Amino acid sequence: MYFLFDNLYFPPVSEADQEGILAVGGDLSPERLKLAYERGIFPWFNEGEPILWWAPDPRMVLFLDELVVSKSMRNVLNRKLFTVTFNESFKEVILNCQNIQRDGQDGTWISDDIVASYCELNRQGFAKSVEVWQDDVLVGGLYGIDLGHVFCGESMFSKVSNASKVAFIALVEHLRKENYKLLDCQVYNPHLDSLGCREIDREDFMSILKNK
């Protein structure tokens, strides 16, 4: 495991341990975060603990044409219960992701430093959000890092049923129209699996990431 200091450097992702941890330490400066995502690395750690940098193998991704929309979800979309916007309320979205209560989780990894750094990346056009509204109230959304050909999803939230799924589906449709290659979902969970995401070898992910 590599220990980071002030220099802007990451070791090759092939040096990650079996859990996917590549490095420890460093900072959350926009410059370091940009470098990390461009090299297939992302931060994920508990508040109050050292920063951990991950490059897991396998990698959970969605190839955009493989999105699964259930019949019940199609009914929700057809009823037009929600309004979707893109990158209009980034800070509100990340703050909701930080503060939402999640089953089985005590606390959040989205620290105030994370919020500040990603908001700066948003101002630079590197981090973007999707917002889902109901009666002009923000009820769901997601945010991530936009690499121009790959979108790296970071977190989502939902205050009413299906709102985060609406954000996810809207994002995928947008990325498909813009000819993105895939949506990076980082690590496996059953919810992502139900939407059509699947695991691929890290080497295959890195090949797609590097081939702009």
Residue pairs with C-beta under 8 A, 6 or more apart in sequence:
1 17
1 21
1 22
1 23
1 24
2 10
2 11
2 15
2 22
2 23
2 24
3 23
3 24
3 25
4 10
4 23
4 24
4 25
4 26
4 51
4 53
5 25
5 26
6 26
6 27
8 31
8 32
8 35
10 22
10 23
10 35
10 36
10 39
10 41
10 53
11 22
11 23
13 22
13 39
13 40
13 41
13 55
13 202
13 206
15 22
16 22
16 54
16 55
16 56
16 57
16 202
19 56
20 54
20 55
20 56
20 57
20 187
21 52
21 53
21 54
22 41
22 53
22 54
22 55
23 41
23 52
23 53
24 50
24 51
24 52
24 53
25 50
25 51
26 32
26 51
26 53
27 51
28 43
28 51
28 113
28 114
28 117
29 117
30 117
30 120
30 121
30 124
30 126
33 43
33 117
33 118
33 121
33 145
34 121
34 126
36 42
36 43
36 53
37 145
37 147
37 152
38 147
38 209
40 55
40 59
40 202
40 205
40 206
40 209
41 53
41 54
41 55
42 53
42 54
42 55
42 152
42 154
42 186
43 51
43 52
43 53
43 54
43 114
44 52
44 54
44 109
44 186
45 51
45 52
45 109
46 107
46 109
47 107
47 108
47 109
47 111
54 186
54 187
55 202
56 186
56 187
56 202
57 201
57 202
57 203
58 188
58 199
58 200
58 201
58 202
59 184
59 186
59 187
59 199
59 200
59 201
59 202
59 205
60 184
60 185
60 186
60 187
60 188
60 189
60 192
60 197
60 198
60 199
61 182
61 183
61 184
61 185
61 197
61 198
61 199
61 200
61 205
62 172
62 182
62 183
62 185
62 192
62 195
62 196
62 197
62 198
63 182
63 198
64 172
64 175
64 176
64 180
64 181
64 182
64 183
65 176
66 196
66 197
66 198
67 169
67 172
67 195
67 196
68 194
68 195
68 196
69 77
69 169
70 194
73 162
73 165
73 169
76 162
76 165
76 166
77 166
77 169
81 134
82 132
82 133
82 134
82 139
82 140
82 163
82 166
83 132
83 133
83 134
84 130
84 131
84 132
84 133
84 166
84 167
84 170
85 130
85 131
85 133
86 128
86 129
86 130
86 131
86 170
86 174
87 122
87 128
87 129
87 130
88 129
88 131
89 129
89 131
89 138
89 141
90 118
90 119
90 122
90 127
90 128
90 129
90 143
91 115
91 119
91 122
92 131
92 138
92 141
93 129
93 130
93 131
93 138
93 141
93 142
93 143
93 157
94 110
94 114
94 115
94 118
94 119
94 129
94 143
94 155
95 115
96 138
96 141
96 157
96 159
97 108
97 110
97 141
97 142
97 143
97 154
97 155
97 156
97 157
98 108
98 110
98 114
98 115
99 108
100 157
100 158
100 159
102 108
110 155
118 127
118 143
118 154
119 127
121 127
121 145
122 128
122 129
122 143
125 146
126 145
126 146
127 143
127 144
127 145
127 146
128 143
128 144
128 145
128 146
128 151
129 141
129 142
129 143
130 141
130 142
130 143
130 167
130 168
130 170
130 171
131 138
131 140
131 141
131 167
132 138
132 139
132 140
132 141
132 163
132 164
132 166
132 167
132 170
133 139
134 160
134 163
138 159
139 158
139 159
139 160
139 163
140 156
140 157
140 158
140 159
140 160
140 162
140 163
140 164
140 166
140 167
141 156
141 157
141 163
141 164
141 167
142 153
142 154
142 155
142 156
142 157
142 164
142 167
142 168
142 171
143 154
143 155
143 156
144 151
144 152
144 153
144 154
144 184
145 151
145 152
145 154
146 152
147 209
148 212
149 180
149 181
149 212
150 180
150 181
150 182
150 183
150 184
150 208
150 209
151 171
151 175
151 180
151 183
151 184
152 184
152 186
153 171
153 183
153 184
153 185
153 186
156 164
156 167
156 168
157 164
158 164
158 165
165 195
168 195
171 183
172 183
175 183
181 208
181 211
182 208
183 197
184 205
185 192
185 197
188 199
